[in-house]
Amino acid sequence: MTLALGDRLPELAIPFDRTTIVATAIASQDFEDVHHDPGKAAERGMPDVFISINATNGFIDRYVTDVCGPATRIRKVSLRLGLPLFPGDTLTFSSEIIEVTEDAATIKVTGSHDRGVHVSARVTVSA
């Protein structure tokens, strides 16, 4: 896929349920109880379990490779978490190409749900 400065990539919406949140936490070896135990999440002031940063990072990678193609090579990811993502939320990724060099492109990725922005990221891929 050719990436040009200013291009906006297609959106991707991913619905999340408790099973997906728990499974991705375990798959990424994040055993913090707030990602799988609703009672422990409630003790920390959360209404339910919430997605882990490792899982969020993995879904960013999935989004970029889904929209740019399976041959895409991710070289760098930097992200900032915003609002938590809970069971029942749909995470919608959108993006824009913000830098293009001879051998790479940087993509600004935003993942949002009904309450606002869950994650903002910059992803550099091989061009």
C-alpha positions in Angstrom: 0.0 0.0 0.0 1.3 3.5 -0.9 1.1 5.9 2.0 1.0 9.6 1.3 1.2 12.5 3.6 -2.3 13.5 4.8 -4.0 10.3 3.8 -6.6 9.0 6.2 -6.8 5.2 6.5 -10.1 3.3 6.7 -11.7 3.0 10.2 -11.9 -0.3 12.0 -14.5 -0.8 14.8 -13.9 -3.7 17.2 -16.6 -4.6 19.8 -15.2 -5.8 23.2 -16.8 -8.2 25.6 -15.5 -9.5 29.0 -14.1 -12.6 27.4 -12.0 -10.7 24.9 -10.6 -8.3 27.6 -9.7 -11.2 29.9 -8.3 -13.4 27.1 -6.1 -10.6 25.8 -4.8 -9.8 29.2 -3.8 -13.4 29.8 -2.4 -13.8 26.3 -0.1 -10.8 26.9 0.9 -12.2 30.4 -0.7 -9.3 32.2 -2.1 -10.9 35.3 -3.2 -7.7 37.1 -6.5 -8.6 38.7 -8.3 -5.5 37.4 -8.2 -7.1 33.9 -10.0 -10.3 34.9 -11.7 -9.9 38.3 -14.7 -7.5 38.3 -14.7 -7.4 42.1 -11.0 -6.3 42.2 -11.7 -3.7 39.5 -14.6 -2.4 41.6 -12.4 -2.2 44.7 -10.2 0.2 42.7 -13.1 2.4 41.7 -13.8 0.9 38.2 -17.2 -0.2 37.1 -15.8 -3.4 35.5 -12.7 -5.1 34.3 -10.8 -3.0 31.7 -8.4 -3.7 28.8 -4.7 -3.9 29.5 -2.1 -1.6 27.9 -0.5 -4.6 26.2 -3.7 -5.7 24.7 -4.4 -2.1 23.5 -0.9 -2.1 21.9 -1.7 -5.4 20.1 -5.0 -4.0 18.7 -3.2 -1.0 17.4 -0.8 -3.3 15.6 -3.7 -5.3 14.3 -5.4 -2.1 13.0 -2.3 -0.9 11.2 -1.5 -4.3 9.5 -5.2 -4.8 8.6 -5.5 -1.4 6.8 -1.9 -1.3 5.4 -1.6 -5.0 4.5 -0.1 -8.1 5.9 3.4 -7.2 4.5 3.5 -4.1 6.6 6.4 -4.0 9.1 5.9 -2.0 12.2 9.1 -0.3 13.3 8.1 1.8 16.2 5.0 2.4 18.3 4.5 5.1 21.0 1.1 5.4 22.7 -0.7 7.3 25.4 -3.7 5.8 27.1 -6.8 7.9 27.7 -10.2 6.6 29.0 -10.5 3.0 30.0 -12.1 0.5 27.7 -14.7 -1.8 29.4 -16.9 -4.8 28.3 -19.6 -3.5 26.0 -17.4 -0.8 24.4 -16.7 -0.7 20.7 -13.2 0.6 20.0 -13.0 2.5 16.7 -9.6 3.2 15.2 -9.0 6.0 12.8 -5.7 7.4 11.5 -3.8 9.8 9.3 -0.4 9.7 7.7 1.6 12.5 9.4 5.1 11.8 8.0 6.6 10.1 5.0 10.3 9.5 4.3 12.0 7.4 1.6 11.8 4.2 3.7 9.1 4.8 6.3 5.8 6.4 7.1 4.4 7.6 10.5 0.7 7.1 11.2 -1.2 9.0 13.9 -3.7 6.5 15.3 -6.6 7.3 17.5 -8.8 4.6 19.2 -12.1 6.0 20.6 -15.3 4.7 22.1 -18.6 6.3 23.1 -17.0 8.1 26.1 -14.0 9.6 24.3 -10.4 8.7 23.3 -9.0 5.4 24.7 -5.6 5.6 23.0 -3.5 7.9 20.9 -0.5 6.5 19.1 2.2 7.2 16.6 3.1 4.1 14.5 6.1 4.1 12.2 6.0 1.5 9.4 8.4 0.5 6.7 7.3 2.1 3.5 
